[in-house]
Structure formats: C-alpha cells, structure tokens
Amino acid sequence: MTLNEAFCKTIELLEVYYNNHKQDDAVVSILSDLDCTVFQDGKPVDQATYDDWEKVIIPFINKGEISDNDVKEALIKFLVYYQQEFGYELEVVIDYFINT
C-alpha cells in the first residue's frame, strides 16, 4: 500500500481499537490529532503528530510500498514513541496491538 493508504489503515486500526475500548482517552487524543476530516485541505489537525507518525513508518517502506503487517508494526512503534516521549498511557493499547 502507499503512504497515504498506510495512514488511512493506521487510523482504521486505532478507530477499531477505540470502538471496542471507549474508555481510552489517549487513543482519542491521537485520533483527534490525526483527523483529516476537519479542514478542507484534508490535512491532519496536528501536523506534528502526523510528522511523528511519518518518521516512524518511513523505514518500513520497501520499493514505495508498505505491507499491512508493517503498518501494524509501525503503529506499535508510534505508540511506544508517544508513550516514552510524551507520557501517554498506552501500555494496554500497545499490548493489544502486539497480541492481535
């Protein structure tokens, strides 16, 4: 898949998690920052959060494509980064993605 498709897949994975675990405020915050439906230009609400996600996923690109499995692995790395760098409480979320 392309970078844009990988971004959409990341959002989809987080939304599925949130829909099954609505008590998770950290996931709501990340989803809000990455929301591309707020502005007419289609860019995420918080460009810095998108830039962080992009930095994590770039190493997974192989010949311009990213596999489904690599999107999940990149999402885990992204969540670990946000937990370590910004103190988000994401241990349960990270464990969920590691074990599914």
N, C-alpha and C positions, 0 to 999 in steps of 0.2 A: 504494500500500500504506500501511498505518497505521504509526505509530511502532514499535509492537511487532513488526509484520511486518518492518519495516526492520532492527530489531535482530536478529531471527532470521536475516535474509538476510546481515547483516554476519558473524554467527557462521558461517554456512554458507560464505561466501566464504573466511574465514580457515581453516576446517577443510579445505576442498578444497585450499587452498594448502599447509597443513601436511601433509596426507596425501601430497602429491606432493614435499615438500621437508622431510622429517622432521628434518633437522639444524638447523632454525631455532629456537633457544631463545627468541628474542624473541617469536615468534608463540605459542609455548607459554605464555609468561608472560601475554601479553594474553588468550589464550583462557581460561587459568585464572582470571584476574581477572574475566572476563565470564561465567563459567559460572553458569548459573541452575538447575542440577540438584542442587546441593549442599545447599541449605537448603530446608526445607518451604515457606517463603513464596514461593519461585520468584524471589527477587531475586538479582542477581549477587553473587558472592563479595566483590568490591571495588566498593562503591557509587561511590567516587570515580572509578574507571575508567569506569563506566557514565555518570556525570555528565559526564565529559570527552567521551565519545562523543556524548551527547545534545546538548551545546553545539555540537559540530561539525555535527550533522545538522539541527538546528532550522532554520537558514537555507534548507535545501533543501525544506522543507515548503511546498507550494502547495495552498491550499484543503483542508488537512487530510490531504493525500496526498503520498507520496514515490514517484518513479519508480525502477525498477530501476537505471537509469543513474545517477541521483542518489545512490543508496545506494553504488554503487561509487566515485563521486567523493568522497562524504563519507568513505568508508573511507580513501581515499588521503589526504585532509586530516587525518584522525585519526592515521594512521600517521606522517605528516610531523610533526604536533604532538608525538607521543611521541618521535620521533627528536630533534627540536630541544629539547624541554623536559626530557626525562628521559635522553637519551643512548642510547636503544635503537638497536641496529644494525639498521636496517630498509631500507637503500638497495636491496638486492636485492628485497625484498618490494614496496616501493613501485614499483620499475621493472617488476616482474611485473604488478602491477595496472594500471599505466599502459599497458602494451603488450598487454594481453589484452582 
